[in-house]
């Protein structure tokens, strides 16, 4: 009897969890519906304000903002803070999509639209759904997770191909070498999948990549829709 009660309680909790997930989805769609065109910027929460990459991230976001792009980040410190700060200084929509964590991630104070998600996968959808391009600054496991997911969505045609910019070639070199020498060489990857990546070391180059792609989008009518 106690066992049956426990099973029923678990089933009931799972049902309510589905409603919470749907609620997060609906709130995200409602809140972010008007932010396009947008660029999502990923990277480490541990980046300190004195690091050169912090200033470069802020400049990328600022200049994209001047071109009319909203900026989307994970809403936390480090790279996310720098990007949101650049967006705010440019006067465009600065989106921060935070997440509940065991060690609470502190939201930065440079967002004009913000949400805090309970579920990682809902947050990931929102980080991708409204983006015209993706800029990956150096980061850790979370950044690698997002990079892999974005590339997989494009590889499997669940999302149309968009620029995936890896900033700081020295940082990304080891990963790219491994992908080519091991994964590609082992026939676990198609070469065209790696062609989705754009590696750069200059702010100007990153801006040019995004701008050129967006101009092409307006001609052919592409949109970053996740199926």
N, C-alpha and C positions, 0 to 999 in steps of 0.2 A: 504493500500500500504506500509506504513512504517512498519507495523507488518510483512508483507511478506518479506520485505527486511531484517529485523532483523533475521527472521527464516533462511533465505538463508545464511546470514553471519555466524550464529552459525553453520549451517551444514558444511559450507566451513572450518571453524576453526577446527571442529571435524575431518574432513578429513585430514587436515594438521597435526593434533595431532597424527593421526595414523602413518603418515610417520616419525614423530619424534620418536615415540615409536619403530618402526621398525629399525630406524637408531641407536638407543641406543642398541638394541638387537644385530644387526650386528656388531657394534663396539666392544661390549663386547665379542662376540664369537671370533672375529678376534684377539683381544688383549690377551685373556686368554687361547687360544687353546693349548698352549705349557706348561702350568704350573703344570700339574699333575705329581706325586701325590701331593695333597694339603690338608691342614687342615684349616678350617675356625674357627676363634676365635672371640666370641662375648663378649660384656660386656659394662659396663658403660663408657660414655665419661667423667664422672665427677671424675673418680679415679685420685687421686693426686700422683705425683711421689714418695712422701715419704711413701706412703702406702705399707705395706708388700705385698699386692696382686699385686701391680705394678711389683715388682721384681719377684714374682712367675709367673706372666703372661709372662714376658720377658724370664724367664728361660724355661718355657714350649715351647715357640716359638723357642728359641735358640736350645734346644735339639732336637725338631722335625726337625729343619733345618739341624742339624748335621746328622740326619737319612735320609736326602734327600727330606723332604717334603717342598713344598712351603707353605707360610703362607698367608691367606686371611683375611682381616678385613674390617670394614666399613670406614677405612681411616682417622678417626678423632683422637681426643685426648684420654687421659685416658687409658683404657684397650687396645684400638686399637693401640695407640701409642706404648705402652709397647710391644705388640705382633709384630708389624712391626719392632721395634728396635731390638728385639731378632732375628728376621729373617735376618735382614741386617747384624748383627754381625756374624751370622752363614754363611753368604755368599750365601744365597739362595734367590729365587724370593720372594719379599715382596710386596704383592698386597694390595692396598688401594682403596676401592670402596666408594667414598664419595657421598653425596647427597645434593642437593640444599634445603636449609631450610629458613624460614622467618628470623630466627637468624642464620646467616651463620655459618655452622660447619667448623672450620678451619682444613684443611688437615695437618696431621703430616708430618714431613720431613724425615721419615724413610721408604719410599716406593721406589721400583724400577719399579713398574708398577702401574699406578693410572688412575682412571676415576672419573668423577663427573656426577652423574645421576640426571635427572629431575624427574623421575618417580620411586617411591618406589618399585613398583612391579617388574620392570625390574632389579633394583639393587638386590632385594631378589633372583631372579633367578640366578644371577651371583654369589652371595654369596654361593649358594647351589650347583650349577651345577657341579663344578669341585672338590668338596670336597670329601675326603675319610673318614673324621670324623669331628665332631663338638664339640668344647669346649666352654662351657658357663661359663664365670666368672660372679660374681655378677653384676647385672645391673638393670635398671629400666624398664619402659614400652616398650621401643624399644627392649630390650633384651627378655622380656617375649613374645612379639609379634613374634620375630624370633623363639624362642623356640617352641611356639605353632604351628607355620607354619611348621617347620621341622618335628615335631612329626605327624602332620596331613598328610603331604605328605607321610610319611612312613605308617601310619595307613591305608590310603586309597590306598596304593600300587601304588602311583604315583612316588614313589622313593623307591629303594631297601633299606632295613634297614642298617643303619650305626651307629657306636657308637655315642651317644649323652651324653657327659660328663658334669655333673654339678659339678663345682669345689667350694669347701667350703660348707660342709654338713650343718653347722649351718645356713648359709644364706638361703639355699634351703629347710630347714626342714619344715617350715610353709606351703609352697606350696605343698610339697610332702604329708604332713599329710592331707591337705585339699583334694587333689586328691584322696587319698585312703579312707578317712572317709566319704567324701561327694559325689564325682563324681563316684568313683568306687562302693561305697556302694549303690548308687542310680541307678546302672546299666546303667550309661551313658558312660561307658568306659570299655574296656576289660582289664583284668589283663596283658595280653601279651603286650598291648600298653605301660604300665609302665615298662615292662622289657627292653624296648629300652634304658632306662636311666641308666647311670652309675654315681654314686656319689662318689667323692673322695676328700681327703684333702691333698694329697701329690703329688708333681710334678712327682716323680717316677711312681706312680700309673697311672697317666694320660698318661704318655709316654708309659707305658707298654700296656695299653688298645689299644692305637692307633697302636702300632707296631704289636701286635698280630693279630688285625683285618686286617691290611694291608697284613700281611704274608698270612692269609687265603684267602684274595681277590685274590692274585697272583695265588693261587692254583685253585680256583673255577671260576675265571674270572669275579667277580662282578664289577660293575661300577656304580657310582652315577649318574644315568641318570634321569632327571626330564621329565616326559612325557607331 
